[in-house]
Amino acid sequence: MARPIYLATGKNCSEKHVVRGILVDPSAGSWVCVLQDSAGKTIFSARGADATTVFYPVEIDSDAFNQSTATNLTCVILYV
């Protein structure tokens, strides 16, 4: 079973993980979520027009998951 890592808006995960899913929970419409690795390279980017929770099946192997942009987000959940 996948272990979730909860990131409140603007928070980061500075540990190495292989993420197999990302759930974005927006607080309002016109949301943006950008995650970067420890070197500042964008590893995930998503945006939406309304406040609907969205799950993205992905496979991202990274040493960090830093929210460089977290506009109108309640939280981001990483499934490892």
PDB file of N, CA, C and O in Angstrom:
ATOM      1  N   MET A   1       0.839  -1.181   0.000  1.00  0.00           N
ATOM      2  CA  MET A   1       0.000   0.000   0.000  1.00  0.00           C
ATOM      3  C   MET A   1       0.886   1.248   0.000  1.00  0.00           C
ATOM      4  O   MET A   1       1.939   1.276   0.638  1.00  0.00           O
ATOM      5  N   ALA A   2       0.453   2.256  -0.711  1.00  0.00           N
ATOM      6  CA  ALA A   2       1.216   3.500  -0.808  1.00  0.00           C
ATOM      7  C   ALA A   2       1.196   4.254   0.519  1.00  0.00           C
ATOM      8  O   ALA A   2       0.174   4.322   1.201  1.00  0.00           O
ATOM      9  N   ARG A   3       2.338   4.811   0.863  1.00  0.00           N
ATOM     10  CA  ARG A   3       2.449   5.624   2.071  1.00  0.00           C
ATOM     11  C   ARG A   3       2.347   7.081   1.666  1.00  0.00           C
ATOM     12  O   ARG A   3       3.149   7.541   0.854  1.00  0.00           O
ATOM     13  N   PRO A   4       1.376   7.832   2.208  1.00  0.00           N
ATOM     14  CA  PRO A   4       1.235   9.226   1.821  1.00  0.00           C
ATOM     15  C   PRO A   4       2.183  10.142   2.604  1.00  0.00           C
ATOM     16  O   PRO A   4       2.475   9.912   3.778  1.00  0.00           O
ATOM     17  N   ILE A   5       2.642  11.167   1.925  1.00  0.00           N
ATOM     18  CA  ILE A   5       3.416  12.249   2.548  1.00  0.00           C
ATOM     19  C   ILE A   5       2.602  13.516   2.349  1.00  0.00           C
ATOM     20  O   ILE A   5       2.390  13.956   1.219  1.00  0.00           O
ATOM     21  N   TYR A   6       2.152  14.095   3.441  1.00  0.00           N
ATOM     22  CA  TYR A   6       1.285  15.271   3.410  1.00  0.00           C
ATOM     23  C   TYR A   6       2.136  16.536   3.419  1.00  0.00           C
ATOM     24  O   TYR A   6       2.958  16.740   4.314  1.00  0.00           O
ATOM     25  N   LEU A   7       1.929  17.380   2.414  1.00  0.00           N
ATOM     26  CA  LEU A   7       2.616  18.668   2.353  1.00  0.00           C
ATOM     27  C   LEU A   7       1.566  19.777   2.425  1.00  0.00           C
ATOM     28  O   LEU A   7       0.818  19.996   1.473  1.00  0.00           O
ATOM     29  N   ALA A   8       1.519  20.472   3.559  1.00  0.00           N
ATOM     30  CA  ALA A   8       0.647  21.639   3.633  1.00  0.00           C
ATOM     31  C   ALA A   8       1.139  22.655   2.608  1.00  0.00           C
ATOM     32  O   ALA A   8       2.288  22.588   2.172  1.00  0.00           O
ATOM     33  N   THR A   9       0.297  23.576   2.229  1.00  0.00           N
ATOM     34  CA  THR A   9       0.670  24.532   1.199  1.00  0.00           C
ATOM     35  C   THR A   9       1.981  25.238   1.545  1.00  0.00           C
ATOM     36  O   THR A   9       2.157  25.744   2.654  1.00  0.00           O
ATOM     37  N   GLY A  10       2.883  25.262   0.586  1.00  0.00           N
ATOM     38  CA  GLY A  10       4.177  25.908   0.770  1.00  0.00           C
ATOM     39  C   GLY A  10       5.225  25.073   1.479  1.00  0.00           C
ATOM     40  O   GLY A  10       6.371  25.509   1.585  1.00  0.00           O
ATOM     41  N   LYS A  11       4.884  23.899   1.964  1.00  0.00           N
ATOM     42  CA  LYS A  11       5.838  23.046   2.675  1.00  0.00           C
ATOM     43  C   LYS A  11       6.588  22.152   1.699  1.00  0.00           C
ATOM     44  O   LYS A  11       6.171  21.969   0.555  1.00  0.00           O
ATOM     45  N   ASN A  12       7.709  21.597   2.171  1.00  0.00           N
ATOM     46  CA  ASN A  12       8.591  20.815   1.311  1.00  0.00           C
ATOM     47  C   ASN A  12       8.900  19.455   1.918  1.00  0.00           C
ATOM     48  O   ASN A  12       8.731  19.243   3.118  1.00  0.00           O
ATOM     49  N   CYS A  13       9.352  18.542   1.074  1.00  0.00           N
ATOM     50  CA  CYS A  13       9.863  17.245   1.505  1.00  0.00           C
ATOM     51  C   CYS A  13      11.295  17.165   1.006  1.00  0.00           C
ATOM     52  O   CYS A  13      11.533  17.128  -0.201  1.00  0.00           O
ATOM     53  N   SER A  14      12.236  17.137   1.915  1.00  0.00           N
ATOM     54  CA  SER A  14      13.647  17.138   1.516  1.00  0.00           C
ATOM     55  C   SER A  14      14.276  15.753   1.639  1.00  0.00           C
ATOM     56  O   SER A  14      15.460  15.625   1.952  1.00  0.00           O
ATOM     57  N   GLU A  15      13.476  14.721   1.390  1.00  0.00           N
ATOM     58  CA  GLU A  15      13.963  13.342   1.430  1.00  0.00           C
ATOM     59  C   GLU A  15      13.820  12.711   0.044  1.00  0.00           C
ATOM     60  O   GLU A  15      12.958  13.104  -0.742  1.00  0.00           O
ATOM     61  N   LYS A  16      14.664  11.742  -0.241  1.00  0.00           N
ATOM     62  CA  LYS A  16      14.602  11.022  -1.518  1.00  0.00           C
ATOM     63  C   LYS A  16      13.442  10.026  -1.482  1.00  0.00           C
ATOM     64  O   LYS A  16      13.301   9.256  -0.532  1.00  0.00           O
ATOM     65  N   HIS A  17      12.621  10.052  -2.521  1.00  0.00           N
ATOM     66  CA  HIS A  17      11.486   9.134  -2.649  1.00  0.00           C
ATOM     67  C   HIS A  17      11.232   8.844  -4.120  1.00  0.00           C
ATOM     68  O   HIS A  17      11.637   9.602  -5.002  1.00  0.00           O
ATOM     69  N   VAL A  18      10.555   7.732  -4.363  1.00  0.00           N
ATOM     70  CA  VAL A  18       9.959   7.473  -5.662  1.00  0.00           C
ATOM     71  C   VAL A  18       8.460   7.655  -5.455  1.00  0.00           C
ATOM     72  O   VAL A  18       7.818   6.862  -4.766  1.00  0.00           O
ATOM     73  N   VAL A  19       7.915   8.700  -6.056  1.00  0.00           N
ATOM     74  CA  VAL A  19       6.503   9.031  -5.908  1.00  0.00           C
ATOM     75  C   VAL A  19       5.736   8.415  -7.065  1.00  0.00           C
ATOM     76  O   VAL A  19       6.118   8.551  -8.227  1.00  0.00           O
ATOM     77  N   ARG A  20       4.643   7.734  -6.725  1.00  0.00           N
ATOM     78  CA  ARG A  20       3.843   7.050  -7.739  1.00  0.00           C
ATOM     79  C   ARG A  20       2.480   7.692  -7.940  1.00  0.00           C
ATOM     80  O   ARG A  20       1.683   7.233  -8.758  1.00  0.00           O
ATOM     81  N   GLY A  21       2.221   8.735  -7.205  1.00  0.00           N
ATOM     82  CA  GLY A  21       0.974   9.469  -7.371  1.00  0.00           C
ATOM     83  C   GLY A  21       1.030  10.777  -6.595  1.00  0.00           C
ATOM     84  O   GLY A  21       1.642  10.857  -5.530  1.00  0.00           O
ATOM     85  N   ILE A  22       0.385  11.798  -7.141  1.00  0.00           N
ATOM     86  CA  ILE A  22       0.316  13.103  -6.482  1.00  0.00           C
ATOM     87  C   ILE A  22      -1.137  13.542  -6.472  1.00  0.00           C
ATOM     88  O   ILE A  22      -1.786  13.596  -7.517  1.00  0.00           O
ATOM     89  N   LEU A  23      -1.648  13.859  -5.278  1.00  0.00           N
ATOM     90  CA  LEU A  23      -2.990  14.379  -5.131  1.00  0.00           C
ATOM     91  C   LEU A  23      -2.878  15.858  -4.793  1.00  0.00           C
ATOM     92  O   LEU A  23      -2.217  16.235  -3.825  1.00  0.00           O
ATOM     93  N   VAL A  24      -3.527  16.691  -5.596  1.00  0.00           N
ATOM     94  CA  VAL A  24      -3.512  18.135  -5.372  1.00  0.00           C
ATOM     95  C   VAL A  24      -4.893  18.537  -4.881  1.00  0.00           C
ATOM     96  O   VAL A  24      -5.895  18.291  -5.553  1.00  0.00           O
ATOM     97  N   ASP A  25      -4.942  19.163  -3.695  1.00  0.00           N
ATOM     98  CA  ASP A  25      -6.202  19.599  -3.088  1.00  0.00           C
ATOM     99  C   ASP A  25      -6.221  21.132  -3.069  1.00  0.00           C
ATOM    100  O   ASP A  25      -5.631  21.746  -2.179  1.00  0.00           O
ATOM    101  N   PRO A  26      -6.892  21.751  -4.042  1.00  0.00           N
ATOM    102  CA  PRO A  26      -6.915  23.212  -4.103  1.00  0.00           C
ATOM    103  C   PRO A  26      -7.905  23.811  -3.103  1.00  0.00           C
ATOM    104  O   PRO A  26      -8.886  23.172  -2.722  1.00  0.00           O
ATOM    105  N   SER A  27      -7.633  25.028  -2.694  1.00  0.00           N
ATOM    106  CA  SER A  27      -8.526  25.750  -1.799  1.00  0.00           C
ATOM    107  C   SER A  27      -9.440  26.693  -2.577  1.00  0.00           C
ATOM    108  O   SER A  27     -10.456  27.149  -2.052  1.00  0.00           O
ATOM    109  N   ALA A  28      -9.084  26.984  -3.819  1.00  0.00           N
ATOM    110  CA  ALA A  28      -9.869  27.882  -4.671  1.00  0.00           C
ATOM    111  C   ALA A  28      -9.524  27.600  -6.121  1.00  0.00           C
ATOM    112  O   ALA A  28      -8.601  26.840  -6.413  1.00  0.00           O
ATOM    113  N   GLY A  29     -10.263  28.210  -7.021  1.00  0.00           N
ATOM    114  CA  GLY A  29      -9.987  28.061  -8.439  1.00  0.00           C
ATOM    115  C   GLY A  29      -8.707  28.776  -8.826  1.00  0.00           C
ATOM    116  O   GLY A  29      -8.103  29.479  -8.016  1.00  0.00           O
ATOM    117  N   SER A  30      -8.305  28.592 -10.056  1.00  0.00           N
ATOM    118  CA  SER A  30      -7.056  29.183 -10.590  1.00  0.00           C
ATOM    119  C   SER A  30      -5.852  28.794  -9.742  1.00  0.00           C
ATOM    120  O   SER A  30      -5.060  29.653  -9.354  1.00  0.00           O
ATOM    121  N   TRP A  31      -5.712  27.503  -9.452  1.00  0.00           N
ATOM    122  CA  TRP A  31      -4.609  27.025  -8.621  1.00  0.00           C
ATOM    123  C   TRP A  31      -3.427  26.601  -9.488  1.00  0.00           C
ATOM    124  O   TRP A  31      -3.573  26.253 -10.660  1.00  0.00           O
ATOM    125  N   VAL A  32      -2.244  26.646  -8.860  1.00  0.00           N
ATOM    126  CA  VAL A  32      -1.002  26.247  -9.522  1.00  0.00           C
ATOM    127  C   VAL A  32      -0.158  25.479  -8.513  1.00  0.00           C
ATOM    128  O   VAL A  32      -0.040  25.879  -7.355  1.00  0.00           O
ATOM    129  N   CYS A  33       0.429  24.370  -8.966  1.00  0.00           N
ATOM    130  CA  CYS A  33       1.324  23.572  -8.131  1.00  0.00           C
ATOM    131  C   CYS A  33       2.570  23.233  -8.935  1.00  0.00           C
ATOM    132  O   CYS A  33       2.484  22.584  -9.978  1.00  0.00           O
ATOM    133  N   VAL A  34       3.729  23.673  -8.451  1.00  0.00           N
ATOM    134  CA  VAL A  34       5.003  23.353  -9.084  1.00  0.00           C
ATOM    135  C   VAL A  34       5.929  22.779  -8.018  1.00  0.00           C
ATOM    136  O   VAL A  34       6.170  23.405  -6.986  1.00  0.00           O
ATOM    137  N   LEU A  35       6.449  21.570  -8.284  1.00  0.00           N
ATOM    138  CA  LEU A  35       7.397  20.922  -7.390  1.00  0.00           C
ATOM    139  C   LEU A  35       8.766  20.880  -8.061  1.00  0.00           C
ATOM    140  O   LEU A  35       8.874  20.622  -9.260  1.00  0.00           O
ATOM    141  N   GLN A  36       9.807  21.135  -7.274  1.00  0.00           N
ATOM    142  CA  GLN A  36      11.171  21.107  -7.785  1.00  0.00           C
ATOM    143  C   GLN A  36      12.024  20.180  -6.936  1.00  0.00           C
ATOM    144  O   GLN A  36      11.714  19.914  -5.775  1.00  0.00           O
ATOM    145  N   ASP A  37      13.118  19.688  -7.542  1.00  0.00           N
ATOM    146  CA  ASP A  37      14.083  18.893  -6.784  1.00  0.00           C
ATOM    147  C   ASP A  37      15.027  19.835  -6.035  1.00  0.00           C
ATOM    148  O   ASP A  37      14.841  21.052  -6.071  1.00  0.00           O
ATOM    149  N   SER A  38      16.028  19.289  -5.362  1.00  0.00           N
ATOM    150  CA  SER A  38      16.927  20.118  -4.545  1.00  0.00           C
ATOM    151  C   SER A  38      17.793  21.058  -5.374  1.00  0.00           C
ATOM    152  O   SER A  38      18.315  22.041  -4.849  1.00  0.00           O
ATOM    153  N   ALA A  39      17.953  20.766  -6.666  1.00  0.00           N
ATOM    154  CA  ALA A  39      18.742  21.636  -7.549  1.00  0.00           C
ATOM    155  C   ALA A  39      17.889  22.719  -8.207  1.00  0.00           C
ATOM    156  O   ALA A  39      18.417  23.557  -8.937  1.00  0.00           O
ATOM    157  N   GLY A  40      16.580  22.714  -7.960  1.00  0.00           N
ATOM    158  CA  GLY A  40      15.695  23.711  -8.538  1.00  0.00           C
ATOM    159  C   GLY A  40      15.097  23.318  -9.875  1.00  0.00           C
ATOM    160  O   GLY A  40      14.472  24.148 -10.535  1.00  0.00           O
ATOM    161  N   LYS A  41      15.274  22.066 -10.291  1.00  0.00           N
ATOM    162  CA  LYS A  41      14.690  21.578 -11.551  1.00  0.00           C
ATOM    163  C   LYS A  41      13.221  21.219 -11.319  1.00  0.00           C
ATOM    164  O   LYS A  41      12.894  20.539 -10.346  1.00  0.00           O
ATOM    165  N   THR A  42      12.347  21.670 -12.199  1.00  0.00           N
ATOM    166  CA  THR A  42      10.928  21.343 -12.093  1.00  0.00           C
ATOM    167  C   THR A  42      10.718  19.865 -12.382  1.00  0.00           C
ATOM    168  O   THR A  42      11.114  19.366 -13.435  1.00  0.00           O
ATOM    169  N   ILE A  43      10.086  19.160 -11.429  1.00  0.00           N
ATOM    170  CA  ILE A  43       9.825  17.731 -11.581  1.00  0.00           C
ATOM    171  C   ILE A  43       8.332  17.434 -11.716  1.00  0.00           C
ATOM    172  O   ILE A  43       7.950  16.343 -12.137  1.00  0.00           O
ATOM    173  N   PHE A  44       7.481  18.415 -11.357  1.00  0.00           N
ATOM    174  CA  PHE A  44       6.037  18.258 -11.496  1.00  0.00           C
ATOM    175  C   PHE A  44       5.414  19.641 -11.591  1.00  0.00           C
ATOM    176  O   PHE A  44       5.800  20.560 -10.868  1.00  0.00           O
ATOM    177  N   SER A  45       4.443  19.780 -12.491  1.00  0.00           N
ATOM    178  CA  SER A  45       3.744  21.049 -12.647  1.00  0.00           C
ATOM    179  C   SER A  45       2.304  20.769 -13.053  1.00  0.00           C
ATOM    180  O   SER A  45       2.051  19.993 -13.974  1.00  0.00           O
ATOM    181  N   ALA A  46       1.363  21.404 -12.364  1.00  0.00           N
ATOM    182  CA  ALA A  46      -0.051  21.241 -12.695  1.00  0.00           C
ATOM    183  C   ALA A  46      -0.788  22.524 -12.335  1.00  0.00           C
ATOM    184  O   ALA A  46      -0.356  23.290 -11.472  1.00  0.00           O
ATOM    185  N   ARG A  47      -1.901  22.738 -13.011  1.00  0.00           N
ATOM    186  CA  ARG A  47      -2.747  23.894 -12.718  1.00  0.00           C
ATOM    187  C   ARG A  47      -4.185  23.521 -13.025  1.00  0.00           C
ATOM    188  O   ARG A  47      -4.458  22.600 -13.796  1.00  0.00           O
ATOM    189  N   GLY A  48      -5.109  24.264 -12.398  1.00  0.00           N
ATOM    190  CA  GLY A  48      -6.522  24.004 -12.630  1.00  0.00           C
ATOM    191  C   GLY A  48      -7.342  25.268 -12.522  1.00  0.00           C
ATOM    192  O   GLY A  48      -6.916  26.258 -11.927  1.00  0.00           O
ATOM    193  N   ALA A  49      -8.544  25.218 -13.117  1.00  0.00           N
ATOM    194  CA  ALA A  49      -9.416  26.383 -13.141  1.00  0.00           C
ATOM    195  C   ALA A  49     -10.406  26.414 -11.976  1.00  0.00           C
ATOM    196  O   ALA A  49     -10.881  27.482 -11.589  1.00  0.00           O
ATOM    197  N   ASP A  50     -10.718  25.231 -11.414  1.00  0.00           N
ATOM    198  CA  ASP A  50     -11.671  25.209 -10.309  1.00  0.00           C
ATOM    199  C   ASP A  50     -11.097  24.468  -9.106  1.00  0.00           C
ATOM    200  O   ASP A  50     -10.031  23.858  -9.192  1.00  0.00           O
ATOM    201  N   ALA A  51     -11.804  24.528  -8.000  1.00  0.00           N
ATOM    202  CA  ALA A  51     -11.313  23.961  -6.741  1.00  0.00           C
ATOM    203  C   ALA A  51     -11.680  22.486  -6.598  1.00  0.00           C
ATOM    204  O   ALA A  51     -12.263  22.083  -5.592  1.00  0.00           O
ATOM    205  N   THR A  52     -11.344  21.692  -7.594  1.00  0.00           N
ATOM    206  CA  THR A  52     -11.615  20.258  -7.580  1.00  0.00           C
ATOM    207  C   THR A  52     -10.319  19.501  -7.319  1.00  0.00           C
ATOM    208  O   THR A  52      -9.311  19.744  -7.983  1.00  0.00           O
ATOM    209  N   THR A  53     -10.342  18.584  -6.356  1.00  0.00           N
ATOM    210  CA  THR A  53      -9.176  17.764  -6.043  1.00  0.00           C
ATOM    211  C   THR A  53      -8.847  16.869  -7.237  1.00  0.00           C
ATOM    212  O   THR A  53      -9.735  16.278  -7.851  1.00  0.00           O
ATOM    213  N   VAL A  54      -7.552  16.782  -7.555  1.00  0.00           N
ATOM    214  CA  VAL A  54      -7.111  16.020  -8.723  1.00  0.00           C
ATOM    215  C   VAL A  54      -5.981  15.067  -8.311  1.00  0.00           C
ATOM    216  O   VAL A  54      -5.075  15.445  -7.569  1.00  0.00           O
ATOM    217  N   PHE A  55      -6.054  13.813  -8.811  1.00  0.00           N
ATOM    218  CA  PHE A  55      -4.988  12.837  -8.585  1.00  0.00           C
ATOM    219  C   PHE A  55      -4.242  12.626  -9.894  1.00  0.00           C
ATOM    220  O   PHE A  55      -4.853  12.424 -10.943  1.00  0.00           O
ATOM    221  N   TYR A  56      -2.907  12.675  -9.820  1.00  0.00           N
ATOM    222  CA  TYR A  56      -2.050  12.457 -10.985  1.00  0.00           C
ATOM    223  C   TYR A  56      -1.231  11.189 -10.781  1.00  0.00           C
ATOM    224  O   TYR A  56      -0.381  11.157  -9.892  1.00  0.00           O
ATOM    225  N   PRO A  57      -1.461  10.138 -11.578  1.00  0.00           N
ATOM    226  CA  PRO A  57      -0.594   8.960 -11.503  1.00  0.00           C
ATOM    227  C   PRO A  57       0.734   9.290 -12.189  1.00  0.00           C
ATOM    228  O   PRO A  57       0.768   9.560 -13.389  1.00  0.00           O
ATOM    229  N   VAL A  58       1.808   9.265 -11.432  1.00  0.00           N
ATOM    230  CA  VAL A  58       3.130   9.621 -11.953  1.00  0.00           C
ATOM    231  C   VAL A  58       4.151   8.634 -11.413  1.00  0.00           C
ATOM    232  O   VAL A  58       3.840   7.823 -10.541  1.00  0.00           O
ATOM    233  N   GLU A  59       5.344   8.704 -11.922  1.00  0.00           N
ATOM    234  CA  GLU A  59       6.479   8.003 -11.313  1.00  0.00           C
ATOM    235  C   GLU A  59       7.654   8.966 -11.371  1.00  0.00           C
ATOM    236  O   GLU A  59       8.271   9.168 -12.417  1.00  0.00           O
ATOM    237  N   ILE A  60       7.943   9.551 -10.222  1.00  0.00           N
ATOM    238  CA  ILE A  60       8.999  10.556 -10.121  1.00  0.00           C
ATOM    239  C   ILE A  60       9.982  10.114  -9.039  1.00  0.00           C
ATOM    240  O   ILE A  60       9.609   9.944  -7.878  1.00  0.00           O
ATOM    241  N   ASP A  61      11.230   9.931  -9.429  1.00  0.00           N
ATOM    242  CA  ASP A  61      12.306   9.578  -8.502  1.00  0.00           C
ATOM    243  C   ASP A  61      13.126  10.845  -8.283  1.00  0.00           C
ATOM    244  O   ASP A  61      13.794  11.325  -9.199  1.00  0.00           O
ATOM    245  N   SER A  62      13.071  11.383  -7.070  1.00  0.00           N
ATOM    246  CA  SER A  62      13.742  12.658  -6.816  1.00  0.00           C
ATOM    247  C   SER A  62      14.284  12.709  -5.399  1.00  0.00           C
ATOM    248  O   SER A  62      13.815  11.998  -4.510  1.00  0.00           O
ATOM    249  N   ASP A  63      15.286  13.570  -5.202  1.00  0.00           N
ATOM    250  CA  ASP A  63      15.899  13.733  -3.883  1.00  0.00           C
ATOM    251  C   ASP A  63      15.157  14.742  -3.009  1.00  0.00           C
ATOM    252  O   ASP A  63      15.454  14.865  -1.821  1.00  0.00           O
ATOM    253  N   ALA A  64      14.191  15.466  -3.587  1.00  0.00           N
ATOM    254  CA  ALA A  64      13.390  16.424  -2.829  1.00  0.00           C
ATOM    255  C   ALA A  64      12.140  16.757  -3.623  1.00  0.00           C
ATOM    256  O   ALA A  64      12.100  16.594  -4.843  1.00  0.00           O
ATOM    257  N   PHE A  65      11.120  17.225  -2.917  1.00  0.00           N
ATOM    258  CA  PHE A  65       9.871  17.664  -3.516  1.00  0.00           C
ATOM    259  C   PHE A  65       9.523  18.998  -2.865  1.00  0.00           C
ATOM    260  O   PHE A  65       8.804  19.050  -1.868  1.00  0.00           O
ATOM    261  N   ASN A  66      10.044  20.069  -3.444  1.00  0.00           N
ATOM    262  CA  ASN A  66       9.886  21.408  -2.890  1.00  0.00           C
ATOM    263  C   ASN A  66       8.828  22.171  -3.672  1.00  0.00           C
ATOM    264  O   ASN A  66       8.872  22.226  -4.901  1.00  0.00           O
ATOM    265  N   GLN A  67       7.876  22.759  -2.955  1.00  0.00           N
ATOM    266  CA  GLN A  67       6.820  23.527  -3.599  1.00  0.00           C
ATOM    267  C   GLN A  67       7.363  24.920  -3.931  1.00  0.00           C
ATOM    268  O   GLN A  67       7.389  25.802  -3.072  1.00  0.00           O
ATOM    269  N   SER A  68       7.789  25.107  -5.157  1.00  0.00           N
ATOM    270  CA  SER A  68       8.288  26.422  -5.553  1.00  0.00           C
ATOM    271  C   SER A  68       7.121  27.361  -5.844  1.00  0.00           C
ATOM    272  O   SER A  68       7.242  28.576  -5.684  1.00  0.00           O
ATOM    273  N   THR A  69       5.994  26.798  -6.270  1.00  0.00           N
ATOM    274  CA  THR A  69       4.768  27.569  -6.464  1.00  0.00           C
ATOM    275  C   THR A  69       3.624  26.780  -5.857  1.00  0.00           C
ATOM    276  O   THR A  69       3.435  25.608  -6.183  1.00  0.00           O
ATOM    277  N   ALA A  70       2.861  27.410  -4.979  1.00  0.00           N
ATOM    278  CA  ALA A  70       1.715  26.779  -4.341  1.00  0.00           C
ATOM    279  C   ALA A  70       0.610  27.828  -4.220  1.00  0.00           C
ATOM    280  O   ALA A  70       0.385  28.392  -3.149  1.00  0.00           O
ATOM    281  N   THR A  71      -0.066  28.074  -5.327  1.00  0.00           N
ATOM    282  CA  THR A  71      -1.106  29.103  -5.373  1.00  0.00           C
ATOM    283  C   THR A  71      -2.478  28.468  -5.199  1.00  0.00           C
ATOM    284  O   THR A  71      -2.851  27.563  -5.946  1.00  0.00           O
ATOM    285  N   ASN A  72      -3.225  28.946  -4.213  1.00  0.00           N
ATOM    286  CA  ASN A  72      -4.588  28.465  -3.922  1.00  0.00           C
ATOM    287  C   ASN A  72      -4.639  26.965  -3.640  1.00  0.00           C
ATOM    288  O   ASN A  72      -5.544  26.273  -4.104  1.00  0.00           O
ATOM    289  N   LEU A  73      -3.666  26.467  -2.879  1.00  0.00           N
ATOM    290  CA  LEU A  73      -3.638  25.052  -2.506  1.00  0.00           C
ATOM    291  C   LEU A  73      -3.879  24.878  -1.018  1.00  0.00           C
ATOM    292  O   LEU A  73      -3.394  25.662  -0.203  1.00  0.00           O
ATOM    293  N   THR A  74      -4.638  23.837  -0.669  1.00  0.00           N
ATOM    294  CA  THR A  74      -4.785  23.429   0.726  1.00  0.00           C
ATOM    295  C   THR A  74      -3.622  22.518   1.082  1.00  0.00           C
ATOM    296  O   THR A  74      -2.959  22.703   2.102  1.00  0.00           O
ATOM    297  N   CYS A  75      -3.383  21.521   0.217  1.00  0.00           N
ATOM    298  CA  CYS A  75      -2.281  20.600   0.448  1.00  0.00           C
ATOM    299  C   CYS A  75      -1.964  19.834  -0.821  1.00  0.00           C
ATOM    300  O   CYS A  75      -2.730  19.829  -1.785  1.00  0.00           O
ATOM    301  N   VAL A  76      -0.801  19.184  -0.787  1.00  0.00           N
ATOM    302  CA  VAL A  76      -0.371  18.255  -1.831  1.00  0.00           C
ATOM    303  C   VAL A  76       0.008  16.968  -1.108  1.00  0.00           C
ATOM    304  O   VAL A  76       0.741  17.007  -0.120  1.00  0.00           O
ATOM    305  N   ILE A  77      -0.478  15.846  -1.584  1.00  0.00           N
ATOM    306  CA  ILE A  77      -0.152  14.562  -0.971  1.00  0.00           C
ATOM    307  C   ILE A  77       0.650  13.733  -1.975  1.00  0.00           C
ATOM    308  O   ILE A  77       0.200  13.482  -3.092  1.00  0.00           O
ATOM    309  N   LEU A  78       1.830  13.319  -1.559  1.00  0.00           N
ATOM    310  CA  LEU A  78       2.701  12.468  -2.360  1.00  0.00           C
ATOM    311  C   LEU A  78       2.493  11.026  -1.930  1.00  0.00           C
ATOM    312  O   LEU A  78       2.541  10.727  -0.737  1.00  0.00           O
ATOM    313  N   TYR A  79       2.265  10.131  -2.876  1.00  0.00           N
ATOM    314  CA  TYR A  79       2.096   8.708  -2.565  1.00  0.00           C
ATOM    315  C   TYR A  79       3.372   7.970  -2.989  1.00  0.00           C
ATOM    316  O   TYR A  79       3.715   7.914  -4.170  1.00  0.00           O
ATOM    317  N   VAL A  80       4.062   7.406  -1.992  1.00  0.00           N
ATOM    318  CA  VAL A  80       5.331   6.714  -2.228  1.00  0.00           C
ATOM    319  C   VAL A  80       5.160   5.217  -2.025  1.00  0.00           C
ATOM    320  O   VAL A  80       6.118   4.460  -2.178  1.00  0.00           O
TER     321      VAL A  80
END
